[in-house]
Amino acid sequence: MRLSNGTIRWSAAFILAASFVGLSPFARGEEPALSAVQLAADDAAIENPASLPGKVVLTPRDEKFLDDLESRGIQFFVNEADPVTGLMPDRSKATGGATEFASIASVGFGLTALCVGDQRGWVPHQVAYDHSLRVLRFLRDHGPGQHGYFYHFLNMHTGERAWNCEVSDIDTALLMAGVLTARQHFAGTELAGIADDLYQHVEWSWLSSPDGTLYMGWKPGTGFLDARWKDFNEGPLIYLMGLGSKTHPLSARSWEAWKREPVETYAGLTYLRCPPLFTQQYPQVWFDLRGLRDNHADYFRNSQLATLAQRQWSIDELSKQFPMYGPNLWGLTASDSEDGYKAWGGPPAPQDDSIDGSVVPAAAAGSLAFEPRICLDALENMRAKYGTKAYLRYGFVDAFNPGNGWYNPDVLGIDIGPSVLMAENCRSGFVWQTFMSSPEARAALKAAGFRSLTATDAAPTTSLFTATAFSANVATGG
């Protein structure tokens, strides 16, 4: 169909019909000339909790692509884990071969990925169960930490603390999200009992600061880190995981302790920003926030807008310096680069001018549940054009630079994980359904004051419930 302003709007029926004969208007670059504001206008259908994000979007061709992406990613957590401890690595070569270090966040993603593999039939049920039980037993009996929190990195073979790292609350929260998912998926088993013990043992308030915000960690000898989870980023996951605890909960006031800032307005969209897209994605890998709001924001809509804004920014601004960026080639989130690990993203552009033309596939993959069509178009285009070197044993390499021919030799568990799990949420909602079946998840949302959106909350171009945000929304025609 054609919109009133003359741009083309592909119907779901056309997309589905085209896929059966091998056509893809998106892959051929003939995509709708829609602005970010126009795309945002249709986001309410994606956010509908009574449906699935990909229900009217995914074609048979897309489903086949996602089968391959997910199954490859899940094999990373199966093949590269230590056979004795069960710990999953922080990274491995894209062709296979892990380092000796585990990330507890990677373990959280991996435990959840094993549940998906079991559900989909890609991992035999007993293999998924035995592997999950092995790692949970090891963490219970040998995992080092303090007050139920774990160290960020461990030696994958011995479980010893690695690299003088900190006891980390965000990484423990990611681990525990996977632990609860495994508990729910393997309910009534020995595994479920161990998982429950691990989660209930975390003393979430131990890392609370006097103002109610959480310290980012602790080190022996020096104590609490100076940095705190006080602004918008991935930190809400920690607060929610702590709020739901039956044994050592955070106080309800902790949810109000962190500031809903900074606020970004770009391309007519107003939202809470933290430039690397993973910060928008991690909490909602597990917490299903569709159709919900607290006193401040609709966080699912926030992540939709942040995704749209980054794509539009790539088209409008980054492409001026790096012409390879465009509607179907975009995506920045924390990843490896030619010069080491970088927490890049935007808008706005980083002050250190670090962007070099690289693309991080996990940026689009981790937003599949927020913006299925534009993310799929980007990912399928990446594989079609660059897959020989960019799409290997475990799916996409962590990052690559189409302008100069650099391809990262590694994959990272904390990027494979959200790619796999958000692809599954987009298709079936399985991770959301499994995790949200836990009483702790529901208690967390209740304690934080989440409630259903109403008709008066509708504001397509902002996620915020403030006078300033609504004024900006009206000004842009939202």
N, C-alpha and C positions, 0 to 999 in steps of 0.2 A: 504494500500500500504506500501511498505518498502522503506525507504530512502536509499541513497547510502552508508551511514555509518552504515546501518544495523538496525537502530531503526525503530519502527513501527509508521506509521502515519494513524490514523483512519480517514476514509473518512466521510464526512457529511452524505452520503447515508447510510453507514454502521451504524452510530450512530442512525439515524432515524429508520432504519429497526429493529435494536435491541430493540429500545424502545417499538415497537408495541408488542413484545413478552415478555416484562418484563425484558429484559436483559440490563445491563449497564456495559460496560467494565471498566468505571471509578469507579462505586460503588464497583466492585469486586476487585479493586486495580490493574487491569491489564492495567494501563494507559501507554501512549507512554513514552518511556525513552528519552524525549527531554530536552535539556539544556535550560536555560533561553535565550541564544542567538538564538537558533533554534526557540523557541516560538516567540521571538520578530520579527523574519523574516516574520511571517505571520500577523503581527499586522496592516499592511496597509489596509487589507480588513475590519478589524473591524473599522478602522478610516474613512472609505469611507462615506462622508456625503450624498451620493446618496442612501445609503442603511441603514440598521439598524444593530447595533452591534451583535444582536442575530439571525439574519436572517438565516444563514446557520448552526447555532449551536444548537438552542433550539429544543428539542424533545417534543412530546406530554406530556411525563412524566415531563420534565422541566417546561412546561407551567402550568401544574397542581400544581406543587410545588410553582411556583411563584404566581399563583392566591392565594394560601393559605397564603403565606408569606405576600403579599401586603395587602390582605383584613384584616388579623389579625392586621397588623401594623396600618392601617387606623382607625380601631376601637378604638385604643388607643386615638387618637385625638378626636374621637366622644364621647366615653364613659366617659373619664376622665376630660373633659373640664368643667369649671364652667358653670352652666346653666344660670347664670345671666350675667356675664361679657363676657363669651365666651372664656376666656383665657385658653390656654392649659398648662398642668403642665410640670415642668422640668422633673419629674419622677413619677412613680407609682410602686406599687408592680406588679410583673409579673403576678399575678393572679387577679389584679385589686385593686384599692384603691390608689388615688393620694395623694401626700403631698399638703400643702396649698400654695405652691410657683410655680409661672409660670416663664418660661424662654421665653424671647421675641424671641429668636432663635427658640425654639420649636414651637412658634406660626407661624413663617414663614414657617417652614416645614409642620406644620399642615394645614395651609391655602392651600398649594400646594397639600397636601395629599387629602384634601376634593375635590379638582378639579379632581384628579385621581379617587377617589371613585365615583364621579358623572359620569365621563366619562365611567367607567367600569360597572356602575349600582349597585355597592356595597353600595352606599349611595344614598337614594332618592334625586332627584334634589332639591326639595324644602328644604329638611333638610340641604343639603350642602350649599345652598344659604343662608338660615336663620342663620345658625351657623356662616358662614363667615361674614355676615352683622353685626351680633351681636358683634363680637369681633372687627371689624373695627370701628363701632360706638363708642364702649367703648374706644378704643385707641385714637380716635379723641377727644372725649369729656372729658376723665378722665386720659389718660395715662401720667404719669409724665416723664419729660425729659428736655432737653435743646436744643434749636436751631433745633428742629425737630428730634433729636436723643433721644432714649429711654434708661431708666435704664435697666441693664442686667437682673435683677430678680425683679418680682413684686409679691405682695400678690395676689393670684389667685382670691380671693373673693372680694377684695377691690380695687386692682390696685395700692396700695401704694408701694413705694420703699422698697425692702427687703434687709436685711443683710448689710446695709451700702455699698451697691454695687455701682459700677461706672456707669456713662453714657458710653455706649459701642458702638463703631462704628462697630465692626464685627458683634455683635448681632443685631444691627439695620439694617445692610446690609442684614443679613439672613432674618430678618423680612420683609424688603422691597422687597426682591426677591419674597417672598410669596405674598406680597401685589400686586405686579405687575402681578404675575401669575393669581391671583384671578380677578384682573381688566380685564385682557384679556379674561379669561374664561367666565366671567359673563358680557360681554361687553354690554353697553347701558342701564345699570341698575343703581339704586341708589347706590348699592354697588360699582360699577365701579367709580362713581364720588367721593365717600369717599376715595377709594383706591388711586385715583389720587391725591387728596388733601394731603393725608398722605405722599406720596412719594415726591411730589413737595415741601413740607414744610421743608424737611431735608436740612439744610445748610451744605453741605458736606465739604466745605473748612474751617469751624469753627475749626476742629481738625487738620488742616494742621500746620506742623512745619516750621521753616524758610527754611529748605533745601528741602521742598516739600513733604517729607514723612509725614505720618499721625500718630498722637499720638493714643495710644490704648484706650484712654478714658479720662474721667474728673470726678472729685469729688468735691462737694461743700466744700469750706473751704480750700482745698489744690490745686485745679486747675487741670491742665493737668497732666496725668500720665507721668512718665519718659520714659516708654517703648514706642517704636514706631514700626510701620510696615515698617521695613527697609531691611529685607531679605526675602528669599522665604519661604512661608507658605500659610495659607489660606487667607492672606491679599489681594491678587489680587481681590477678590470679592468686597471689599470695594472700591478700586480704580475704578473698572469698573462701579459699581453702581453709584458712584459719577460722573464719566465722562459722563454718559448718561443723567444726569439731565438737564431739560430745564430751570429751575429757579435758581438753586444754584450749578452749575457744578464745579467739580475740574478742574484745568488747565491741559492741555494735558501733560505738563512737569512732572506732578505727576507720570505718568505711568513709566517714565524713572528714577524717583528718588530712587526707591527701587532696591537693588542689587540682581542680579541673582546668588545667592550663599547661602549656600555652594553647591558645586558640588561633587557628589559621583560617584565612579566607583566600581561596584560590579558585579562579575560573567560575566564580559565582557560588562556590560551595564553602560552607562554614562548619568547622569540625575541630575536635581536639586532635592535636598532631604530636607525633613523635616520628621523625622522618623515616627510620627503617621500618618497613611494613610488618616485620615479625612482631613488633610491639602491639600492633592491632590484632594480630592473628592468634598468638599463643593462648590468651585466656579463653578464646572462643573455639578453640579446638575441642574443648570439653564442655564448657558452660554454654548451653543453648539460650542465647539472649534474644532470639527473634521475638518480635512483638512485645518486648518488655522495656521498661524504663525505670530509673530510680529518680531521685529528686533533681538530678542534674542533666541526664542525657539518655539518649537511645544509643547504646554502644554498638549494636549491630549496624544501625544506620551510619554511625560514625566510621566504622571500618569500611563500609561501602563507599562513603564519600572520600575517605583517604585513598582508597584504591583508584577511584575515578580520577582524583586529583593528580595522583602520581602519573597515571597514564597520560592525562592531558598535559601535564608539565613536561613529560618526555617529548610529546608531539610539538608543543609550543616553544619550549626553551632549549632542552638538551639537544634536540635535532639540529639546532643552529651550529653547534660545535661538533656534534657527532651525527652525521646524516643517516647513519644506520638506524638510529632510534625512530620509532614511528608507531602507528596504531597497533601493529601486530609484532612489535619488537621493543619491549620496555620491561622494566622491573629492577628495582634496587632494594636490597635489604642487607643486613649485616652478613658478610661473607668473606671468603678469601679474595685476595686480589693479587696482581703481580708483585705488589709491594707489601704483602702481609695481610692480616685480617683487618677489615674496615667495617665500621658501623655506618655505612652510607645509606642514603635515602633522600627523600624530599617529596614535595617542596617544603621549605625553601632549599636552595642549594647550600651545601656545607661551606662554611667560611674558609676551610683550608683548600678549597678548589680541588678536592681529591677525585672527583668523578672523572674517569678516563675513557668512557665509552663501553665499559663492561656491562653485562647483563647477568642478573642473578635469577635463574628460573624459579627458585622457591618464592620469590616475591609474588609472581602471578599464581603459582600453584597453591600457595598458602591462602590466597584470596578466592579460590574457586567457589567456596560457599557463599561469598559476598557478591561477586560479580561473575557468574559462570561463563557467560558468552565471551566477554572481552578477554578473560583469562585463558579460556580454552583456545581462542584464536591466536593468542600470543604463543602459548605453549606448542600448539600444533605447528605453527609457523617455525618456531625454533627447531623442532625436530626435523621438519621437512628440509630446511635450508642448511642446518648446521649439525644434524644428528650424527653424521659419521664420526665426528670428534666430540660432540657435546652430549650425546645420548648413548650411554654405554651400559655396562653390566647392571648397575643399580639405578638406571634412569639418567637424569641430567647430571652432568658434572656440577660442582658447586657454583661456578661462575665461568664466564668466557667473554672474550672481547672480539666481536665480529669485525671490528675495524682493523686490528693488528694481528689477528690470528692466534691470540693467546687462549689456551684452554686449560683450566685448572686440572691438575692431575688427580685431585682428591674429591671425595664426597664427604659431607658432614651429617651426622645423625640428627642434629638439631635443625637441619634444613630438609633432609629427607622426611623426617617425621611429620611436620605440619603439611608437607606436600601430599603425602599419602592420606593423612587423616582428614584433611579438609576436602580432598577429592571424594572420600567416602561420605562425608557429611553432605556434600553437594548432591550425591547420587541417592543415598539411602537414609541419611541421618543416623546411621548406626552408632557412631561414637557418641553423639549427643544423647541418643535414646538410652544407651547403656550407662553412661556416666550419670545422666540426670535421673536414672532410676534409684540412685543412692539417696537415702534420707539426708545425708550430709550436704549434698549439692542443693537440695530443695531448702534445707534449713539456712544455708548460706545466703541464698537469694532473698529469703524472707527477712533475715537479719539485716541485710543491706537495704531493705525497703523497695525491692523491685515489685512492680505491678504491671498489669497489662496496659498497653497503649490504648488510648481512646481516639475517637474521631477528631477531637479538638487538638490532639497531639500531632496531627499530620503536618509536616513541614518538609517537603522533599529535599530542600537544599541545605538544611542544617540538621544537626543531631542534638543540638543543645536547647534546653528549656530555660532560656534567660531572655530578658527584654532585648539585650543587645543582639543576640543570635536571631531572634524573630524579626527584628528590624532589618537585619542584613538579608534575611530570607525574603521579606516583602520587597526590598529594594531590587532583588535579582529576579523577581517574578515567581518565586517558589510558592 
